[in-house]
Amino acid sequence: MEDFINGYPGIESGLKYEMSKTIGAEKAELFFDKILDCFLEKDDIAFIKETGASCIRMPLSYKHFEDDMQPFKYKEEGFKRLDNILNICEKYGIYVILDMHALAGWQNCHWHSDNELGASLLWTQRHFQERIICLWEEFARRYKDRNVVAGYDLMNEPSTGTPFGENAYNFYENYKSNWDIINKLYREIAEAIRKIDSKHIIFLEGDNYSRNFAGLEEPFSKNLVYSSHNYIPPGFGPGAYPGYYDGYYWDKNKQEAVFLNSEGTRFAKKYNVPLWVGEFGSQYHGSKEELHYRLKSMEDQLDIYNTYGIHWTTWTYKDPGIMGWVYLDPDSEYMNIIRPIQEQKRILGAENFVADYTGVAEGRKKSKVLSDYILDVIGEKRIDRYSNSYVMNYRALNGYAGSMLQTAYCERFIGYSEDDLERIAEVFRFKNCIKNQGYLDVLKRMLHC
């Protein structure tokens, strides 16, 4: 899972490795398995159904289904856990989109693909391409006759333009998609699936973290749906909404104009294919005085999608109080244990969503000094300094600083018994979570439009 969703520092694989060293492999495995078991179960699905939602997007990591030391050999325990959720969703009439969120070799450079190196090897090494083709074949074989499965989201937020890591020369305004490679791989995966499963929807996300569509080839198969991810500045804050963000005035009219002019929207209109906004959301952990601005931004965004008949799923469902429908109890044992780490992440800016946006994380201020210094030393005038500092944040703060916090996180669990760890992980059960009521009120209105 992503770091902000569970309160982890750094990437999940690295944290699990450190936890195994710190408290022992058996205890570490028990703890993380218990979190998974508690995170999404019957009570969660029943609650989602009550809101009026009809579909969930289920993020998956290949590591639950395949081992790097035994490629192409699939883990029954991963499919067993997924089957259990599918059976519950089927009972409650909730469709499931299977979202491959983390691929072997990594489809992008960021933490949410569980990326250990900051490079994206999927686009340069055939081995990893063959593994994702074969893994989707395995999913198709298992789920071709399951009506509860709405379809297959082939990969979350691909980024073909930064195979060896992100820097200011190749990211943001300097990003260039490798359309040949993504079109080839998309077609290969889709054709492999279609030989087994001709029924289910195949979802294709745009390049550059699901924002770029201009170079995707025209729809090449039946039952294709295209997916964009549409995060916007007023959803994050700080500041009033309507109001100015980065020099631009954002209100509902601005949101609508940005949406209609986005590459995903234009691609769907050009080829008369469905568009699904697979991710978007606001953050609700800023100042209480600004909470209504984040909710209003979200309400306007949802209303625009409903007006234009756009299908949508929000990100995310459950977390420690950032952007979820429900959130972990801040007074729970788990949150008290990790609170110092959460505060250190906030100060350092060592995690993208917990970072202090209102005051700007102190770590980000210091990171910007270094990123500006680098440009000054090399005499670079073409690079935007804001973009350069943001790339530095990802690599130095999300990456290195986040990994440096992992030992401190793990050490906070020393001395707990297996029973203790199971009890602590219970914080993730729905009955122990708190509903984000203001957000839910907005969602229910928009789900019943």
Secondary structure by P-SEA (a helix, b strand, c coil): cccccccccccaaaaaaaaaaaccaaaaaaaaaaaaaacccaaaaaaaaaacccbbbbbbbccccccccccccccaaaaaaaaaaaaaaaaabbbbbbcccccccccccccccccccccccccccaaaaaaaaaaaaaaaaacccccccccccccccccccccccccccccccccccaaaaaaaaaaaaaaaaaaccccbbbbbbbccccccccccccccccbbbbbbbbbccccccccccccccccccccaaaaaaaaaacaaaaaaaaabbbbbccbbbbbccccccaaaaaaaaaaaaaaaaaaaccccccccccccccccccccccccaaaaaaaaaaaaaaaacccccccccccccaaaaaaaaaaaaaaaaaccccccaaaaaaaaaaaccccaaaaaaaaaaaaaaccccaaaaaaaaccccccccccaaaaaaaaaaaaac
